[in-house]
């Protein structure tokens, strides 16, 4: 798994980089299908914006890539929100590409009931 962290309009401090790395490594431990993660952290330096920190991620997996964005008041909160969004998207992607997902099992059972011969019951 390759992890790329970049900063836009902000400085990437060692604390931010370490925090982001820990959060993304936790994702990679739970979801083995991740090939690469690209993260861009950005801060808006205006006083009028309520959400001044943005974290964007693009995850390369087998199949279509997964992208998410989180806007919060601090970089750390944006990384936390980004992690929550990515977990939901990875779960959705995992169940969509899993042949033993509940949709497949339910339809398989329904087909078996419909085409079951009367002598086999």
C-alpha positions in Angstrom: 0.0 0.0 0.0 1.3 3.4 -1.0 0.4 6.5 0.9 0.9 10.0 -0.6 0.1 13.0 1.6 0.3 16.5 0.2 -0.5 20.0 1.5 -2.1 22.8 -0.4 -2.1 26.4 1.0 -0.8 25.1 4.3 2.3 23.6 5.8 2.5 19.9 6.4 3.7 19.6 10.0 5.1 16.3 11.3 2.1 16.0 13.7 -0.4 16.3 10.9 1.5 13.9 8.7 1.8 11.4 11.6 -1.9 11.7 12.5 -3.0 11.2 8.9 -0.7 8.3 8.4 -2.0 6.5 11.5 -5.6 7.0 10.4 -5.0 5.7 6.8 -2.9 2.7 8.0 -5.9 1.7 10.1 -8.0 1.7 6.9 -5.4 -0.4 5.1 -5.3 -2.9 7.9 -9.1 -3.5 7.7 -9.5 -3.3 3.9 -6.9 -5.4 2.0 -8.1 -4.3 -1.5 -6.5 -0.8 -1.1 -3.6 -0.3 -3.5 -2.8 3.4 -3.1 -4.1 6.4 -1.1 -3.6 10.0 -2.3 -4.5 12.7 0.3 -4.5 16.5 -0.1 -4.9 18.7 3.0 -5.9 22.3 2.5 -6.6 25.3 4.7 -8.5 28.4 3.8 -7.0 31.5 5.4 -10.1 33.6 5.5 -12.1 34.7 8.6 -15.5 34.5 6.9 -15.4 30.7 6.2 -16.9 28.5 8.8 -15.2 25.4 7.5 -11.6 26.3 6.9 -9.9 22.9 6.6 -10.4 20.4 3.8 -9.2 16.9 3.4 -9.5 15.1 0.1 -8.7 11.5 -0.6 -8.5 9.3 -3.7 -8.2 5.6 -3.1 -7.1 3.2 -5.8 -8.7 -0.2 -5.5 -9.5 -3.0 -7.9 -12.3 -1.5 -9.9 -13.4 2.1 -9.8 -11.4 4.5 -7.6 -13.0 5.9 -4.5 -12.9 9.6 -3.7 -14.1 11.6 -0.7 -13.8 15.1 0.7 -14.4 16.4 4.2 -14.6 20.0 5.4 -14.2 20.9 9.1 -12.8 23.6 11.3 -9.4 22.0 11.9 -7.2 19.7 9.8 -7.4 17.0 12.5 -11.2 17.1 12.5 -11.2 17.0 8.7 -9.0 13.9 8.7 -11.4 12.2 11.2 -14.4 13.0 9.1 -12.6 11.8 5.9 -11.8 8.5 7.6 -15.5 8.0 8.5 -16.6 8.7 4.9 -13.9 6.4 3.5 -15.0 3.6 5.8 -18.6 3.9 4.5 -17.5 4.0 0.9 -15.1 1.0 1.3 -17.9 -1.0 3.0 -20.2 -0.2 0.1 -17.6 -1.1 -2.4 -16.7 -4.3 -0.6 -20.3 -5.5 -0.5 -21.0 -4.5 -4.1 -18.1 -6.6 -5.4 -18.5 -9.5 -3.0 -20.3 -12.4 -4.7 -21.6 -13.7 -1.4 -23.3 -10.4 -0.6 -26.8 -10.5 0.8 -28.4 -9.5 -2.5 -26.8 -12.4 -4.3 -27.6 -15.0 -1.5 -31.3 -13.9 -1.4 -31.7 -14.1 -5.1 -30.0 -17.4 -5.3 -32.3 -18.8 -2.6 -35.4 -17.4 -4.4 -34.3 -19.0 -7.7 -33.8 -22.3 -5.9 -37.3 -22.2 -4.4 -38.9 -21.3 -7.7 -37.2 -24.1 -9.7 -37.2 -26.7 -7.0 -38.9 -29.9 -8.1 -41.9 -31.1 -6.2 -40.3 -34.5 -5.5 -37.2 -32.9 -3.8 -39.1 -31.3 -1.0 
